[in-house]
Amino acid sequence: MEFLDNVSSRSAPKLRSLSLGQGYAQTPRIAIPLSFPAPNLRSLQIRNFDISWTSSVLTGLTVLGIKELSPECLPTLDELISVLRRMPALHTLELEDALPTLPPQTTSLPCTPRALNVQLPHLKRLLLAAKFLEVANVLARVELPDSTMLEVQLRCSAFSSMNPNQEWNLSLPIISRALESCFKATPAKSRRVPRTLRLHTFTYNMLVQYSTVWNPSWVPDYFPDSQWTVVLYFDSEISTAILSDLWRLVPFNNLEALYIEGFFTCWDGFWTDFLGHGAARNLANIYLQGTRRLFEDLFTSLRSQRHSLARFAVGCSHQGQIFAPALSHLALDSVEFDTSFWSFRRVSDLFDVLVDRANEGRGLDHLTITRCTGITTHDVRLLREVVANLDWDEDDATG
C-alpha cells in the first residue's frame, strides 16, 4: 500500500489516528511496517492487516483495535502483555481473532501472581473475541479498573476438539473475577450492580447482556445499546452449562429484571437452577418470549408448596423454597397456551399458580400477555380476578 510505504520512509509527527480496514483478507497480507515513525499516534485500528508486536507503533496508544490477524502474526501472551504495558493511558482495547492461541487439548492455564499483571487504570471499553480459554488466558493477566465507566464485551467460542463443558469450567472463575470490576463500588455512592439481565438466542449463538439500570418501558425491540455494561456472546452448543452457571459468573443478588428471548435448552428444574437456587431474591420482573418448554417449567416453578391449587407435575422437581419471592411483573410474549389436559401450559394452570402466589402474599401486580395463542376473552376475564393489572393484546386472541 503506497500510503504505508510513504509513512514508513518519513516522519509523521502530526498523525494521531490511523484506521485501516479491508472487507476480506488479501494474499499476501498487507503489513504495518516495523519502522513506523509516528510519535504522536494515539489511535490505531486495523482489520485484515498484519502487524509485528515489536513495532514501535504499538506504544503510547489510547485506542487499539486489531481484528483478524493472520495466524503467523498472532502474539504470544508475553508479547501482548508487553505491548499493553507500553500503553498506560489506554482507554479502548478491541482484539478480535488477535489473541494468543492455546493448544486444543489445554487442560489448565498458567497461574501468575496478580502483582505481575498489567494494570489498565484508564480502560473504558474492552472487547475480546476468541476461544473461551484464549479469552480467559488474557483476562487472567490483566487488571481491569474498578470504574463506573467500564464496558466489557466478550465473544467466546469453543474448541472443536475439546469438551466444551470442561473448557467453560476452566474459564468461568477467571472471567467472573474480571467482570467484578464492572460492578464494584467506587465510590460507594455510585455503586453499580447488575440490575437487568437479557438472554437472547440467534443463529447458533447466545447473547447475554447485563445492565446496571432498569427501565419499565424497555422491551426487546427497543433496548438502548448504550445501557449494557457487559455483553457476552457464547456458542449455543454449551448453553446448558452456561445457563446453569450464569449466577456464578455475575451474582444475581441485585437482579431486578430478566428478559429471555428465543429457544433455549431446558430441563426439569431449569428456573431453580438458572436463578441459583434462591440467589435472585430481588427479581421483580420477568419477560419471556416464545419458549414453550421454559414457559411450562416456569408454571411448575411458580407453584406454592403450602397453598397449592396447581396440579402436581409428574417427574418435575419439588421445590422447597419460594421461587422469585419478589416477582411482581410477568410479561408473556409469543408463547403458546395449550388446552390439552396433559399440558402444563393451560391458562387454568397459570390461574392456579397466580392464586397460589396471592395466598402466599406474593401476588402479581402486573401481567402482560402479547401475541400469545390458545387464550380467550373468558380466560383473560378469569385472570383479571387475581392480577391487579392485566394488559392483553386482544386483537391477536383466539375465541
Secondary structure, DSSP 8 states (H G I E B T S, - for coil): -HHHHHHHTS--TT--EEEEE-SS--SS--B--S----TT--EEEEES-B--TT-TTSSS-SEEEEE---GGG---HHHHHHHHHT-TT--EEEEES-S----TT--------GGGSEE-TT--EEEEEEEHHHHHHHHTTEE----TT-EEEEEEE--TTS-HHHHHHHHHHHHHHHHGGGG--SSGGG-----EEEEEEETTEEEEEEES---TT--GGG--GGGEEEEEEEEGGGHHHHHHHHHHHS--TT--EEEEES-----TTHHHHHTTTTT-TT--EEEEES-HHHHHHHHHHH--SSS--S---TTS----S-SSTT--EEEEES-B---STT-S--HHHHHHHHHHHHHTT---SEEEEES-BS--HHHHHHHTTT-SEEEE-GGG---
